[in-house]
Amino acid sequence: MSERVDNEAVERSREQAAIHHQRVRFYQVGSHVVGNRLLDPEQRTVQARTDRSNAITSGHRACRGCGEALGARYVLDAAMRASDGKLIAANATGCLEVFSTPFPESSWQLPWIHSVFGNAPAVASGIAAAQRAKGREEVRVIGQGGDGGTVDIGFGCLSGMFERGDDVLYVCYDNEAYMNTGVQRSGATPPAARTANTKPIGTHPGNEFGQGKDMPRIAMAHRIPYVATATVSDPHDLERKVEAAMGIRGARYLHVFVPCPLGWGSASHDTIKLARLVKETGLFPVFEAVDGEVTAVSKIRRRVPVEEYLKLQRRYAHLFGENGHLEIVARLQAIADRNIDEYGLLEVDVAPNRPNSPETRQGEGS
Amino acid sequence: MLRQMEGSAAIAQTIVGCRPEVVCAYPISPQTHIVEGISDLVRAGELDRCEYMTVESEFAAMSVCIGASAAGARAYTATASQGLLYMAEALYNASGLGLPIVMTVANRAIGAPINIWNDHSDSMSQRDSGWIQLYAESNQEAADLHVQAFRIAESLSLPVMVCMDGFVLTHAFEPIDVPEREAVDAFLPRFEPAQSLDPADPMTIGAMVGPEAYAEVKYLAHAKQMQALDTIPAVAAEFETAFGRPSGGLLRGYRIEDAETVVVALGSVLGTIEDTVDAMREEGVAIGALALKSFRPFPLEEVRAALEGTKRVLVLEKALAVGVGGIVSANVRMALSGIQLHGYTAIAGLGGRPVTGAALRGLFEDAVADRLEPLTFLDLDWERVEAELKRLAAGGRSGPHAENILREVGVVAARSH
């Protein structure tokens, strides 16, 4: 199955994507989506098109403000467009699976399979193998799951899929805990966050520091041709990354940050705001990596302290107020600061003379 | 054409003859020679359209088969022992989704204590996974059963496990007539999936089902296995016509017509059982054997019909349901419900302990004389067991049984008993 793509092919695909999408900054409007109206119709997001596939259509049972439902729609509609509608999805167990397929209803407008919790990458590999065996390589395959299905129980299958270079785009919708089972910690839960089993009880309130997996980095360590992170606050960036990933063969990984109002104790109307703030604080670096090397980062537009992000979520409520833990907030700020340094997330940090490094992206739409 | 070859090589060649489109496996003894053989044949270009994948676990191997089968490809894997257990979740899923995957189980014991030798603990543990389970008596039958398995699986949309004794069959060299490619092509039509992941006709597979319909879905799985009770013998009959030799089916009686004692078993041990039956018959003992070929579905009516004229039944099994005794026995007794006859269970051959003709002879004689306990452990070393029980009773930290017993036995790895 291995079909590693050389740098040139990736570059071509990136260039095409860049030509396709006019670089526009929507500073003036304050919203990333409304700015579509300023663009030529051809340059608007897939989501803004009347002919979008609605791969996951309305009527599903997701909570109000669900970031995962939004992320899945953005990703799949973009992937459907990129594959000319020839797309099959394999889904891990989790919220996305449960809320989309209450028997006998299904939201899925594309061929879709759910097997078990920990095997979505392997099921996707099997589907891809079947396409090759049948000479139907124009049919593309996506595997998808939440953070638990990706970084924990599905980790072995995902690593195997990466290592073999199976022709699958795997998408993790990361809401930082096991939401479907009632908000338990996962290997993607951030430090200090309250979950059902990391309650603010005892001397270490919330989730421990020093734990958790950096899944995009782990993906990069497999030297797969394409790894990217994105959030649901920036559909232009997210869709461009899906398009870039779909332009490449082999194993690809997309890690999408998707706020969960229920699990995080945030307002439903703050989902997009939180996804924007997590990037603007530096807590979630938005970047692209080709063949295991970071090639582009989305710069922070207006740096904000982590408090602005944390205070909107009750999972961090124990850090503030009378019995708050500002020292823990400081440790979280230190994580954000380290990300900013490590990824060069501020404009001033642009390294001007990196050889072979594609021009650092400004994060279209931000 | 009969050729001297290893059982695993015959299976590999047979599988390639069945033209699978996706073969996916993870290595585990004693399955390895089978999948290595298939890998060689695929690499050598014996199959024009086949993806061979080696993955990171048996769980992934079954999951790849699930994806491939759901996408309409003929899918195959092989495993054994711990590997089958590691697949367990995906096994139930494959049958629940009605995916006609075929898998070889090279039967092997389950740890702890870790043991690579043959018994039926692995496949018996998955008897309720919704897979059809066929057991081969010989390498010839194992090869033939795989051709039949694809037919049965694809006609019923159910996965099929072909169980063959690890090492005893997989690593044995004997004359085998590998089903010819052309004959297999004629016998096994191209796979036309009942459901398929196809962008031209988008379908949701694996939706959530609540209390309002779950029982009905499970009943339908049962109904399909009941249907298999007709399909399995029909396919076996067709196979015999096409290939000129009997193989498979639900069960086979051996000298049971006037038998007062019948020994029921499955797998390769039937050869030794039949030799022992022959020897005792020569001495005038009315004894016979019943070979179970299909354990799932379990042919209740056929077993009842085969055994209702006899006086006593001895079920010899290579697996143990700890805490109760026999697994096959429980099913045989269900078939004999309401019939008064002596029923015995003998647990034999666990972890590769050889089942010798001499031991069987003694066992059968005890059965014929009704001297057997309801549950007998063939060739159990009572001295060692008693010593360990005594050590336990003495209290204190006795340590792990396996290590204690091995210390007594000494360094004689897997010697014949």
Boltz contact constraints between the chains, C-beta under 6 A:
constraints:
  - contact:
      token1: [A, 86]
      token2: [B, 199]
      max_distance: 6.0
  - contact:
      token1: [A, 88]
      token2: [B, 197]
      max_distance: 6.0
  - contact:
      token1: [A, 98]
      token2: [B, 208]
      max_distance: 6.0
  - contact:
      token1: [A, 101]
      token2: [B, 204]
      max_distance: 6.0
  - contact:
      token1: [A, 101]
      token2: [B, 207]
      max_distance: 6.0
  - contact:
      token1: [A, 101]
      token2: [B, 208]
      max_distance: 6.0
  - contact:
      token1: [A, 102]
      token2: [B, 208]
      max_distance: 6.0
  - contact:
      token1: [A, 103]
      token2: [B, 207]
      max_distance: 6.0
  - contact:
      token1: [A, 103]
      token2: [B, 208]
      max_distance: 6.0
  - contact:
      token1: [A, 103]
      token2: [B, 209]
      max_distance: 6.0
  - contact:
      token1: [A, 106]
      token2: [B, 204]
      max_distance: 6.0
  - contact:
      token1: [A, 106]
      token2: [B, 207]
      max_distance: 6.0
  - contact:
      token1: [A, 108]
      token2: [B, 204]
      max_distance: 6.0
  - contact:
      token1: [A, 110]
      token2: [B, 202]
      max_distance: 6.0
  - contact:
      token1: [A, 111]
      token2: [B, 197]
      max_distance: 6.0
  - contact:
      token1: [A, 111]
      token2: [B, 198]
      max_distance: 6.0
  - contact:
      token1: [A, 111]
      token2: [B, 199]
      max_distance: 6.0
  - contact:
      token1: [A, 111]
      token2: [B, 202]
      max_distance: 6.0
  - contact:
      token1: [A, 111]
      token2: [B, 203]
      max_distance: 6.0
  - contact:
      token1: [A, 112]
      token2: [B, 204]
      max_distance: 6.0
  - contact:
      token1: [A, 113]
      token2: [B, 70]
      max_distance: 6.0
  - contact:
      token1: [A, 113]
      token2: [B, 197]
      max_distance: 6.0
  - contact:
      token1: [A, 113]
      token2: [B, 205]
      max_distance: 6.0
  - contact:
      token1: [A, 113]
      token2: [B, 206]
      max_distance: 6.0
  - contact:
      token1: [A, 114]
      token2: [B, 206]
      max_distance: 6.0
  - contact:
      token1: [A, 115]
      token2: [B, 66]
      max_distance: 6.0
  - contact:
      token1: [A, 115]
      token2: [B, 93]
      max_distance: 6.0
  - contact:
      token1: [A, 115]
      token2: [B, 206]
      max_distance: 6.0
  - contact:
      token1: [A, 116]
      token2: [B, 89]
      max_distance: 6.0
  - contact:
      token1: [A, 116]
      token2: [B, 93]
      max_distance: 6.0
  - contact:
      token1: [A, 119]
      token2: [B, 63]
      max_distance: 6.0
  - contact:
      token1: [A, 122]
      token2: [B, 60]
      max_distance: 6.0
  - contact:
      token1: [A, 122]
      token2: [B, 63]
      max_distance: 6.0
  - contact:
      token1: [A, 122]
      token2: [B, 64]
      max_distance: 6.0
  - contact:
      token1: [A, 123]
      token2: [B, 63]
      max_distance: 6.0
  - contact:
      token1: [A, 123]
      token2: [B, 66]
      max_distance: 6.0
  - contact:
      token1: [A, 123]
      token2: [B, 67]
      max_distance: 6.0
  - contact:
      token1: [A, 125]
      token2: [B, 64]
      max_distance: 6.0
  - contact:
      token1: [A, 126]
      token2: [B, 64]
      max_distance: 6.0
  - contact:
      token1: [A, 126]
      token2: [B, 67]
      max_distance: 6.0
  - contact:
      token1: [A, 126]
      token2: [B, 68]
      max_distance: 6.0
  - contact:
      token1: [A, 127]
      token2: [B, 67]
      max_distance: 6.0
  - contact:
      token1: [A, 127]
      token2: [B, 71]
      max_distance: 6.0
  - contact:
      token1: [A, 129]
      token2: [B, 22]
      max_distance: 6.0
  - contact:
      token1: [A, 129]
      token2: [B, 51]
      max_distance: 6.0
  - contact:
      token1: [A, 129]
      token2: [B, 68]
      max_distance: 6.0
  - contact:
      token1: [A, 130]
      token2: [B, 22]
      max_distance: 6.0
  - contact:
      token1: [A, 130]
      token2: [B, 68]
      max_distance: 6.0
  - contact:
      token1: [A, 130]
      token2: [B, 71]
      max_distance: 6.0
  - contact:
      token1: [A, 130]
      token2: [B, 73]
      max_distance: 6.0
  - contact:
      token1: [A, 132]
      token2: [B, 51]
      max_distance: 6.0
  - contact:
      token1: [A, 133]
      token2: [B, 21]
      max_distance: 6.0
  - contact:
      token1: [A, 133]
      token2: [B, 22]
      max_distance: 6.0
  - contact:
      token1: [A, 133]
      token2: [B, 49]
      max_distance: 6.0
  - contact:
      token1: [A, 133]
      token2: [B, 51]
      max_distance: 6.0
  - contact:
      token1: [A, 133]
      token2: [B, 73]
      max_distance: 6.0
  - contact:
      token1: [A, 139]
      token2: [B, 199]
      max_distance: 6.0
  - contact:
      token1: [A, 156]
      token2: [B, 56]
      max_distance: 6.0
  - contact:
      token1: [A, 156]
      token2: [B, 57]
      max_distance: 6.0
  - contact:
      token1: [A, 157]
      token2: [B, 60]
      max_distance: 6.0
  - contact:
      token1: [A, 160]
      token2: [B, 55]
      max_distance: 6.0
  - contact:
      token1: [A, 160]
      token2: [B, 56]
      max_distance: 6.0
  - contact:
      token1: [A, 160]
      token2: [B, 60]
      max_distance: 6.0
